[in-house]
Amino acid sequence: QVELVESGGGLVQAGGSLGLSCAASGITVSDNTMGWYRQAPGKQRELVARINTGGNTNYADSVKGRFTISRDNAKNTVYLQMNSLKPEDTAVYYCNARYYTVVSWGQGTQVTVSS
């Protein structure tokens, strides 16, 4: 059974930083495309960043240069380092794993950025 457990969310002032973690079990993160998505109130869930099996990364334009996705294969964990946070980054952040057509989601962690 696949389980993705996010942690690290919280409240931060604009300009601050937060680091999110996604601990995986039941899968090997290096065998999956791992992503971070977010959903703000009243908006659709959107891709923030992802890292594929080859270690290649891509980011939403809105977070380029501020967020960094990474993984630790030994810990089977994926991270999202968020710097220079803005109020518009406020959302529930979800970890996602994709292996061909098999998709798994975490339960989400709230990130709130105050102005």
TIMI-2910 file (N, C-alpha, C, CB; in pm, 1 decimal, decimal comma, always signed):
<rs>
+----------+----------+----------+----------+----------+----------+----------+----------+----------+----------+----------+----------+------+
!      n_x !      n_y !      n_z !     ca_x !     ca_y !     ca_z !      c_x !      c_y !      c_z !     cb_x !     cb_y !     cb_z ! resn !
+----------+----------+----------+----------+----------+----------+----------+----------+----------+----------+----------+----------+------+
!    +84,9 !   -119,1 !     +0,0 !     +0,0 !     +0,0 !     +0,0 !    +88,7 !   +124,5 !     +0,0 !    -96,2 !     +0,4 !   +123,1 !  Gln !
!    +56,4 !   +216,4 !    -90,8 !   +134,9 !   +338,4 !   -102,8 !    +89,1 !   +439,8 !     +0,4 !   +123,9 !   +397,1 !   -244,3 !  Val !
!   +185,1 !   +502,4 !    +65,4 !   +152,9 !   +610,2 !   +158,1 !   +252,8 !   +723,4 !   +137,4 !   +154,6 !   +560,2 !   +306,0 !  Glu !
!   +199,0 !   +843,4 !   +121,2 !   +279,5 !   +964,6 !   +110,1 !   +239,6 !  +1055,3 !   +224,8 !   +260,1 !  +1035,7 !    -29,0 !  Leu !
!   +336,1 !  +1091,2 !   +308,2 !   +306,3 !  +1171,7 !   +425,9 !   +383,4 !  +1302,2 !   +418,3 !   +340,9 !  +1095,3 !   +555,6 !  Val !
!   +307,4 !  +1412,2 !   +402,0 !   +368,9 !  +1544,2 !   +394,7 !   +384,9 !  +1602,1 !   +534,5 !   +285,4 !  +1638,6 !   +306,6 !  Glu !
!   +486,9 !  +1684,8 !   +549,6 !   +507,4 !  +1757,7 !   +674,1 !   +582,5 !  +1886,1 !   +643,3 !   +584,7 !  +1671,5 !   +777,9 !  Ser !
!   +580,2 !  +1977,6 !   +739,3 !   +658,6 !  +2099,7 !   +725,8 !   +579,3 !  +2224,5 !   +695,1 !   +758,1 !  +2081,4 !   +621,4 !  Gly !
!   +449,8 !  +2210,8 !   +673,9 !   +369,6 !  +2328,2 !   +647,5 !   +356,4 !  +2415,0 !   +771,3 !   +233,0 !  +2288,1 !   +597,1 !  Gly !
!   +297,9 !  +2533,0 !   +751,8 !   +278,2 !  +2622,5 !   +864,5 !   +251,0 !  +2763,0 !   +819,6 !   +397,3 !  +2620,3 !   +954,7 !  Gly !
!   +266,0 !  +2853,5 !   +913,7 !   +242,7 !  +2995,9 !   +889,4 !   +376,8 !  +3068,3 !   +885,0 !   +150,3 !  +3057,2 !   +999,1 !  Leu !
!   +393,4 !  +3151,6 !   +782,6 !   +518,1 !  +3225,2 !   +766,0 !   +486,0 !  +3363,3 !   +710,0 !   +616,8 !  +3148,6 !   +672,7 !  Val !
!   +568,6 !  +3458,8 !   +740,4 !   +550,4 !  +3592,5 !   +685,4 !   +603,4 !  +3598,7 !   +542,9 !   +620,5 !  +3697,3 !   +773,1 !  Gln !
!   +549,0 !  +3689,2 !   +466,4 !   +596,9 !  +3709,7 !   +329,8 !   +747,2 !  +3736,9 !   +330,7 !   +521,1 !  +3826,5 !   +262,1 !  Ala !
!   +815,4 !  +3673,8 !   +236,5 !   +960,3 !  +3685,1 !   +229,6 !  +1033,1 !  +3575,5 !   +303,1 !  +1002,7 !  +3815,7 !   +283,2 !  Gly !
!   +960,1 !  +3498,6 !   +382,2 !  +1020,6 !  +3391,8 !   +459,9 !  +1035,0 !  +3262,3 !   +381,5 !   +939,8 !  +3366,9 !   +582,9 !  Gly !
!  +1078,1 !  +3159,1 !   +452,4 !  +1104,6 !  +3029,1 !   +390,9 !  +1037,6 !  +2916,9 !   +469,1 !  +1255,4 !  +3004,0 !   +381,8 !  Ser !
!  +1003,8 !  +2811,7 !   +398,0 !   +953,4 !  +2687,8 !   +457,1 !  +1006,6 !  +2571,9 !   +376,5 !   +797,9 !  +2685,5 !   +461,8 !  Leu !
!  +1024,1 !  +2459,0 !   +445,5 !  +1063,3 !  +2337,4 !   +376,2 !   +960,7 !  +2229,4 !   +399,7 !  +1201,5 !  +2290,7 !   +421,4 !  Gly !
!   +913,2 !  +2169,3 !   +293,8 !   +816,8 !  +2060,1 !   +302,7 !   +888,4 !  +1927,6 !   +277,6 !   +700,4 !  +2080,1 !   +201,4 !  Leu !
!   +839,2 !  +1824,5 !   +342,5 !   +890,7 !  +1688,7 !   +321,9 !   +776,3 !  +1596,9 !   +284,4 !   +963,2 !  +1636,2 !   +448,4 !  Ser !
!   +807,3 !  +1497,4 !   +204,4 !   +711,1 !  +1393,5 !   +166,5 !   +780,0 !  +1259,2 !   +185,0 !   +660,1 !  +1412,0 !    +18,0 !  Cys !
!   +744,8 !  +1191,4 !   +292,4 !   +801,9 !  +1060,8 !   +320,0 !   +714,7 !   +954,0 !   +255,0 !   +814,8 !  +1036,8 !   +472,8 !  Ala !
!   +776,5 !   +869,4 !   +174,2 !   +702,1 !   +768,9 !    +98,7 !   +724,3 !   +629,6 !   +154,4 !   +741,8 !   +772,8 !    -47,5 !  Ala !
!   +620,0 !   +551,4 !   +149,9 !   +630,6 !   +409,5 !   +180,0 !   +544,9 !   +334,1 !    +79,2 !   +586,3 !   +378,6 !   +327,0 !  Ser !
!   +585,5 !   +212,0 !    +50,8 !   +513,2 !   +132,3 !    -47,8 !   +557,8 !   +156,5 !   -190,2 !   +367,9 !   +159,5 !    -37,3 !  Gly !
!   +640,8 !   +257,8 !   -210,6 !   +700,4 !   +287,1 !   -341,2 !   +845,3 !   +329,3 !   -319,9 !   +620,2 !   +398,5 !   -416,9 !  Ile !
!   +919,4 !   +333,5 !   -428,4 !  +1055,1 !   +387,1 !   -426,6 !  +1053,3 !   +518,7 !   -503,1 !  +1158,4 !   +285,9 !   -489,0 !  Thr !
!  +1085,1 !   +628,6 !   -436,3 !  +1066,0 !   +760,0 !   -498,7 !  +1150,0 !   +774,9 !   -625,3 !  +1101,2 !   +871,3 !   -399,7 !  Val !
!  +1265,5 !   +710,8 !   -629,1 !  +1351,2 !   +725,1 !   -746,2 !  +1295,9 !   +650,2 !   -867,8 !  +1491,1 !   +675,3 !   -714,2 !  Ser !
!  +1198,9 !   +563,5 !   -846,7 !  +1134,6 !   +491,1 !   -956,7 !  +1009,7 !   +562,8 !  -1007,6 !  +1098,1 !   +350,2 !   -912,2 !  Asp !
!   +974,1 !   +672,8 !   -941,7 !   +852,7 !   +746,1 !   -973,2 !   +884,9 !   +888,7 !  -1013,8 !   +757,5 !   +745,2 !   -854,5 !  Asn !
!   +794,1 !   +949,1 !  -1090,1 !   +796,4 !  +1093,2 !  -1104,0 !   +726,1 !  +1148,5 !   -982,0 !   +728,8 !  +1141,1 !  -1237,5 !  Thr !
!   +798,6 !  +1226,9 !   -904,4 !   +743,9 !  +1282,6 !   -780,4 !   +714,6 !  +1431,1 !   -800,2 !   +842,3 !  +1261,4 !   -661,3 !  Met !
!   +601,2 !  +1472,5 !   -750,8 !   +564,9 !  +1612,2 !   -769,4 !   +504,2 !  +1673,2 !   -645,8 !   +469,9 !  +1625,9 !   -883,2 !  Gly !
!   +507,5 !  +1805,1 !   -643,7 !   +435,0 !  +1883,4 !   -544,5 !   +328,9 !  +1964,7 !   -618,8 !   +532,0 !  +1976,6 !   -462,0 !  Trp !
!   +207,7 !  +1956,9 !   -570,2 !    +96,5 !  +2033,4 !   -623,2 !    +42,3 !  +2120,1 !   -509,7 !    -14,8 !  +1939,8 !   -682,6 !  Tyr !
!    -37,0 !  +2219,2 !   -546,9 !   -101,9 !  +2299,6 !   -444,8 !   -242,6 !  +2338,3 !   -489,6 !    -18,5 !  +2425,0 !   -413,8 !  Arg !
!   -325,1 !  +2362,6 !   -391,0 !   -462,3 !  +2403,9 !   -419,1 !   -501,4 !  +2512,8 !   -321,8 !   -560,4 !  +2284,3 !   -410,1 !  Gln !
!   -529,4 !  +2629,1 !   -376,2 !   -575,5 !  +2741,7 !   -295,5 !   -728,4 !  +2740,3 !   -292,8 !   -521,6 !  +2877,6 !   -351,9 !  Ala !
!   -788,8 !  +2802,7 !   -193,8 !   -935,4 !  +2804,0 !   -184,4 !   -999,4 !  +2859,0 !   -311,1 !   -980,1 !  +2886,9 !    -64,0 !  Pro !
!  -1094,6 !  +2784,8 !   -363,9 !  -1166,2 !  +2829,3 !   -482,3 !  -1091,1 !  +2812,7 !   -611,9 !  -1202,5 !  +2969,4 !   -466,9 !  Gly !
!   -974,1 !  +2750,8 !   -607,1 !   -893,9 !  +2734,0 !   -728,1 !   -867,1 !  +2586,9 !   -754,2 !   -761,7 !  +2810,7 !   -716,7 !  Lys !
!   -828,2 !  +2557,3 !   -877,6 !   -794,2 !  +2420,5 !   -913,1 !   -656,5 !  +2384,3 !   -859,6 !   -799,2 !  +2401,5 !  -1064,7 !  Gln !
!   -637,6 !  +2256,1 !   -840,3 !   -506,3 !  +2208,1 !   -799,8 !   -408,7 !  +2229,9 !   -915,0 !   -511,6 !  +2057,9 !   -758,4 !  Arg !
!   -289,2 !  +2277,3 !   -883,1 !   -191,9 !  +2306,5 !   -986,9 !    -55,9 !  +2246,6 !   -951,8 !   -179,8 !  +2457,6 !  -1007,8 !  Glu !
!    +18,5 !  +2214,4 !  -1056,9 !   +153,5 !  +2163,3 !  -1038,9 !   +244,6 !  +2274,9 !   -992,8 !   +206,3 !  +2100,6 !  -1168,6 !  Leu !
!   +325,6 !  +2246,2 !   -891,8 !   +425,5 !  +2340,7 !   -843,5 !   +563,7 !  +2301,2 !   -895,0 !   +424,7 !  +2346,8 !   -689,1 !  Val !
!   +599,1 !  +2175,0 !   -873,9 !   +731,5 !  +2127,5 !   -914,9 !   +728,3 !  +1976,6 !   -922,8 !   +842,4 !  +2175,3 !   -816,6 !  Ala !
!   +817,1 !  +1918,6 !  -1004,8 !   +828,1 !  +1773,4 !  -1009,7 !   +969,7 !  +1733,8 !  -1046,9 !   +727,5 !  +1714,0 !  -1109,7 !  Arg !
!  +1000,8 !  +1612,4 !  -1011,4 !  +1131,7 !  +1556,1 !  -1040,1 !  +1109,6 !  +1416,8 !  -1095,5 !  +1223,3 !  +1553,5 !   -912,9 !  Ile !
!  +1173,0 !  +1387,4 !  -1209,5 !  +1148,3 !  +1256,3 !  -1270,4 !  +1254,4 !  +1156,5 !  -1227,2 !  +1145,5 !  +1267,2 !  -1423,7 !  Asn !
!  +1244,6 !  +1036,6 !  -1280,9 !  +1334,9 !   +930,4 !  -1238,2 !  +1479,9 !   +962,6 !  -1270,9 !  +1295,7 !   +799,5 !  -1302,9 !  Thr !
!  +1501,7 !  +1043,4 !  -1372,8 !  +1638,4 !  +1081,4 !  -1408,4 !  +1692,8 !  +1197,3 !  -1328,8 !  +1645,0 !  +1115,0 !  -1551,9 !  Gly !
!  +1609,3 !  +1251,7 !  -1240,8 !  +1651,6 !  +1365,2 !  -1160,0 !  +1625,9 !  +1500,1 !  -1223,1 !  +1794,8 !  +1353,3 !  -1130,3 !  Gly !
!  +1563,1 !  +1499,6 !  -1340,5 !  +1529,9 !  +1625,4 !  -1405,2 !  +1411,1 !  +1690,3 !  -1335,9 !  +1499,9 !  +1603,6 !  -1553,9 !  Asn !
!  +1416,6 !  +1822,1 !  -1325,5 !  +1313,0 !  +1895,4 !  -1253,7 !  +1244,7 !  +1997,0 !  -1344,5 !  +1372,4 !  +1965,4 !  -1131,6 !  Thr !
!  +1121,3 !  +2027,9 !  -1312,6 !  +1057,0 !  +2141,1 !  -1375,8 !   +962,3 !  +2207,1 !  -1276,6 !   +982,1 !  +2097,7 !  -1502,9 !  Asn !
!   +937,1 !  +2335,2 !  -1300,4 !   +866,0 !  +2418,8 !  -1205,8 !   +759,9 !  +2502,9 !  -1274,4 !   +962,9 !  +2507,9 !  -1131,8 !  Tyr !
!   +657,4 !  +2534,5 !  -1198,4 !   +561,3 !  +2632,8 !  -1245,7 !   +632,6 !  +2767,7 !  -1258,2 !   +438,1 !  +2642,2 !  -1149,4 !  Ala !
!   +592,6 !  +2845,7 !  -1356,3 !   +657,2 !  +2976,1 !  -1376,7 !   +649,5 !  +3062,3 !  -1251,1 !   +592,4 !  +3050,0 !  -1494,5 !  Asp !
!   +541,2 !  +3048,4 !  -1177,3 !   +519,0 !  +3134,3 !  -1060,4 !   +615,8 !  +3107,5 !   -945,9 !   +378,3 !  +3116,9 !  -1010,9 !  Ser !
!   +684,5 !  +2993,3 !   -949,3 !   +775,4 !  +2959,6 !   -838,2 !   +920,1 !  +2945,5 !   -882,5 !   +731,0 !  +2830,8 !   -772,1 !  Val !
!   +945,5 !  +2956,7 !  -1011,3 !  +1083,5 !  +2942,5 !  -1060,0 !  +1175,8 !  +3042,0 !   -991,5 !  +1089,3 !  +2962,1 !  -1212,4 !  Lys !
!  +1290,9 !  +2991,9 !   -950,3 !  +1388,4 !  +3076,1 !   -883,0 !  +1364,3 !  +3090,9 !   -734,0 !  +1389,6 !  +3210,1 !   -945,5 !  Gly !
!  +1247,9 !  +3045,1 !   -686,7 !  +1216,6 !  +3057,3 !   -543,1 !  +1203,7 !  +2920,2 !   -475,8 !  +1086,3 !  +3136,8 !   -523,9 !  Arg !
!  +1152,7 !  +2822,0 !   -548,5 !  +1129,6 !  +2688,7 !   -492,4 !  +1228,2 !  +2589,1 !   -552,9 !   +983,5 !  +2642,8 !   -517,9 !  Phe !
!  +1263,4 !  +2489,7 !   -473,1 !  +1351,9 !  +2383,5 !   -520,8 !  +1299,4 !  +2248,8 !   -475,5 !  +1496,0 !  +2404,8 !   -470,5 !  Thr !
!  +1281,6 !  +2159,1 !   -570,3 !  +1241,4 !  +2022,3 !   -539,0 !  +1365,3 !  +1933,9 !   -539,8 !  +1134,9 !  +1970,0 !   -640,2 !  Ile !
!  +1368,6 !  +1840,4 !   -446,2 !  +1481,7 !  +1747,5 !   -439,6 !  +1434,0 !  +1616,6 !   -378,5 !  +1599,8 !  +1807,7 !   -356,8 !  Ser !
!  +1516,8 !  +1516,5 !   -384,8 !  +1481,1 !  +1387,6 !   -322,4 !  +1605,3 !  +1327,3 !   -258,0 !  +1420,1 !  +1288,4 !   -427,6 !  Arg !
!  +1580,0 !  +1250,2 !   -155,7 !  +1684,3 !  +1174,0 !    -87,4 !  +1647,5 !  +1026,8 !   -103,3 !  +1698,0 !  +1215,3 !    +65,7 !  Asp !
!  +1716,6 !   +958,7 !   -191,4 !  +1682,5 !   +819,1 !   -219,8 !  +1701,5 !   +730,5 !    -96,3 !  +1768,0 !   +766,4 !   -335,8 !  Asn !
!  +1801,8 !   +759,0 !    -17,0 !  +1827,5 !   +677,7 !   +101,6 !  +1713,9 !   +688,5 !   +202,9 !  +1959,0 !   +719,3 !   +166,4 !  Ala !
!  +1653,7 !   +807,8 !   +210,7 !  +1542,5 !   +828,9 !   +303,8 !  +1407,2 !   +808,0 !   +236,8 !  +1549,4 !   +968,9 !   +362,8 !  Lys !
!  +1410,6 !   +783,9 !   +105,5 !  +1285,8 !   +766,7 !    +29,1 !  +1190,6 !   +884,2 !    +52,0 !  +1216,3 !   +634,4 !    +68,2 !  Asn !
!  +1246,8 !  +1002,9 !    +44,5 !  +1174,1 !  +1125,6 !    +77,2 !  +1199,6 !  +1231,2 !    -29,9 !  +1215,6 !  +1178,6 !   +216,7 !  Thr !
!  +1096,8 !  +1308,6 !    -56,0 !  +1105,4 !  +1420,6 !   -149,9 !  +1082,4 !  +1549,2 !    -71,7 !  +1001,4 !  +1405,9 !   -266,8 !  Val !
!  +1152,1 !  +1653,0 !   -113,5 !  +1146,0 !  +1780,5 !    -41,6 !  +1104,8 !  +1893,3 !   -135,1 !  +1281,7 !  +1812,6 !    +23,2 !  Tyr !
!  +1050,4 !  +1997,1 !    -75,3 !  +1024,8 !  +2120,7 !   -147,8 !  +1071,8 !  +2234,8 !    -58,9 !   +872,7 !  +2135,8 !   -186,2 !  Leu !
!  +1179,7 !  +2298,7 !    -99,3 !  +1228,9 !  +2415,4 !    -28,2 !  +1167,0 !  +2538,8 !    -92,1 !  +1384,8 !  +2422,3 !    -30,7 !  Gln !
!  +1101,3 !  +2618,4 !     -8,4 !  +1029,7 !  +2735,6 !    -57,9 !  +1090,2 !  +2860,3 !     +4,8 !   +877,4 !  +2726,0 !    -26,7 !  Met !
!  +1144,3 !  +2946,0 !    -78,5 !  +1204,7 !  +3071,6 !    -33,4 !  +1128,5 !  +3189,5 !    -90,8 !  +1353,2 !  +3079,0 !    -74,1 !  Asn !
!  +1151,5 !  +3305,0 !    -32,4 !  +1087,0 !  +3429,1 !    -79,1 !   +937,0 !  +3409,5 !    -96,2 !  +1149,1 !  +3475,8 !   -212,3 !  Ser !
!   +875,4 !  +3353,8 !     +3,8 !   +733,8 !  +3321,1 !     -5,2 !   +647,5 !  +3446,1 !    -17,0 !   +691,1 !  +3240,1 !   +115,5 !  Leu !
!   +538,1 !  +3430,7 !    -91,1 !   +443,9 !  +3538,3 !   -115,4 !   +306,5 !  +3497,1 !    -64,8 !   +438,7 !  +3574,6 !   -265,3 !  Lys !
!   +221,1 !  +3593,5 !    -34,0 !    +85,0 !  +3557,6 !     +9,5 !    +12,9 !  +3468,5 !    -91,1 !     +2,9 !  +3683,4 !    +33,0 !  Pro !
!    +40,0 !  +3486,6 !   -218,6 !    -26,4 !  +3403,6 !   -319,7 !    +23,7 !  +3259,4 !   -322,2 !     -7,3 !  +3464,9 !   -455,8 !  Glu !
!   +126,0 !  +3227,8 !   -244,4 !   +169,0 !  +3088,5 !   -230,0 !    +84,2 !  +3013,2 !   -126,7 !   +316,8 !  +3083,1 !   -189,9 !  Asp !
!     -3,8 !  +3084,2 !    -59,4 !    -91,2 !  +3021,1 !    +38,9 !   -179,9 !  +2916,6 !    -26,7 !   -177,0 !  +3126,1 !   +109,5 !  Thr !
!   -172,6 !  +2794,2 !    +25,6 !   -248,3 !  +2682,7 !    -32,3 !   -223,6 !  +2557,9 !    +51,2 !   -208,3 !  +2658,4 !   -181,5 !  Ala !
!   -299,6 !  +2454,8 !    +20,3 !   -266,8 !  +2321,3 !    +69,3 !   -173,2 !  +2257,7 !    -33,3 !   -396,7 !  +2233,4 !    +92,1 !  Val !
!    -61,9 !  +2208,1 !    +14,4 !    +39,6 !  +2149,7 !    -73,0 !    +31,8 !  +1996,8 !    -62,3 !   +182,9 !  +2201,5 !    -35,4 !  Tyr !
!    +27,7 !  +1932,6 !   -178,4 !    +12,9 !  +1787,4 !   -185,5 !   +133,5 !  +1724,5 !   -254,3 !   -116,4 !  +1749,9 !   -259,8 !  Tyr !
!   +174,9 !  +1613,5 !   -199,3 !   +278,2 !  +1532,1 !   -262,6 !   +210,9 !  +1432,7 !   -357,6 !   +364,8 !  +1457,5 !   -155,4 !  Cys !
!   +275,0 !  +1407,1 !   -469,2 !   +219,3 !  +1320,2 !   -572,5 !   +327,1 !  +1227,3 !   -624,2 !   +159,1 !  +1402,8 !   -687,9 !  Asn !
!   +288,3 !  +1101,7 !   -647,3 !   +379,0 !  +1003,7 !   -707,2 !   +311,7 !   +944,9 !   -830,2 !   +417,2 !   +891,4 !   -605,2 !  Ala !
!   +385,3 !   +937,3 !   -937,9 !   +328,8 !   +879,8 !  -1060,2 !   +423,8 !   +774,8 !  -1116,4 !   +301,3 !   +990,1 !  -1165,8 !  Arg !
!   +369,2 !   +655,3 !  -1136,8 !   +443,0 !   +544,5 !  -1197,8 !   +357,2 !   +494,3 !  -1312,4 !   +475,2 !   +428,9 !  -1093,5 !  Tyr !
!   +393,7 !   +532,9 !  -1432,2 !   +311,0 !   +508,2 !  -1551,4 !   +171,2 !   +562,7 !  -1524,3 !   +305,6 !   +354,5 !  -1587,3 !  Tyr !
!    +70,5 !   +480,7 !  -1515,9 !    -66,0 !   +530,8 !  -1495,6 !   -109,3 !   +524,9 !  -1349,9 !   -163,5 !   +451,6 !  -1580,1 !  Thr !
!    -20,8 !   +481,9 !  -1263,1 !    -55,5 !   +470,2 !  -1121,1 !    -17,5 !   +599,5 !  -1050,6 !    +16,0 !   +347,9 !  -1054,9 !  Val !
!   -117,2 !   +664,6 !   -994,0 !    -97,2 !   +794,0 !   -930,6 !   -138,1 !   +785,3 !   -783,7 !   -177,8 !   +904,6 !  -1003,8 !  Val !
!    -55,5 !   +839,9 !   -697,0 !    -84,7 !   +841,8 !   -553,9 !    -70,4 !   +983,5 !   -500,2 !     +8,5 !   +745,1 !   -477,4 !  Ser !
!   -150,1 !  +1014,5 !   -398,3 !   -150,0 !  +1148,2 !   -337,7 !   -132,9 !  +1137,6 !   -186,5 !   -280,6 !  +1223,8 !   -371,7 !  Trp !
!    -67,6 !  +1239,3 !   -132,5 !    -63,8 !  +1253,9 !    +11,4 !   -188,5 !  +1325,8 !    +60,5 !    +62,0 !  +1329,0 !    +54,4 !  Gly !
!   -193,9 !  +1346,1 !   +191,3 !   -312,7 !  +1406,9 !   +250,3 !   -308,0 !  +1559,2 !   +246,2 !   -329,1 !  +1360,4 !   +393,1 !  Gln !
!   -191,6 !  +1615,3 !   +220,3 !   -176,9 !  +1759,5 !   +208,8 !   -129,3 !  +1824,4 !   +337,2 !   -306,4 !  +1820,5 !   +167,2 !  Gly !
!    -62,4 !  +1938,0 !   +320,2 !    -16,9 !  +2016,7 !   +433,6 !    -41,3 !  +2164,8 !   +401,4 !   +134,8 !  +1988,8 !   +464,9 !  Thr !
!    -92,3 !  +2236,8 !   +499,4 !   -130,4 !  +2375,9 !   +477,9 !     -8,5 !  +2467,1 !   +487,7 !   -237,3 !  +2418,7 !   +579,4 !  Gln !
!     +3,8 !  +2554,7 !   +390,2 !   +104,1 !  +2661,7 !   +393,1 !    +29,4 !  +2794,2 !   +386,8 !   +207,6 !  +2648,4 !   +274,0 !  Val !
!    +53,3 !  +2878,3 !   +483,8 !    -10,0 !  +3010,0 !   +488,3 !    +98,0 !  +3117,1 !   +496,4 !   -107,6 !  +3021,1 !   +608,9 !  Thr !
!    +93,1 !  +3210,6 !   +403,3 !   +190,2 !  +3319,0 !   +398,2 !   +117,1 !  +3449,8 !   +427,7 !   +262,5 !  +3324,4 !   +259,2 !  Val !
!   +155,7 !  +3513,7 !   +534,0 !    +90,5 !  +3639,0 !   +573,1 !   +164,7 !  +3757,8 !   +513,7 !    +83,9 !  +3651,6 !   +726,8 !  Ser !
!    +87,4 !  +3861,8 !   +483,3 !   +148,6 !  +3980,9 !   +421,7 !   +194,6 !  +4080,8 !   +526,5 !    +50,0 !  +4048,4 !   +326,4 !  Ser !
+----------+----------+----------+----------+----------+----------+----------+----------+----------+----------+----------+----------+------+
</rs>
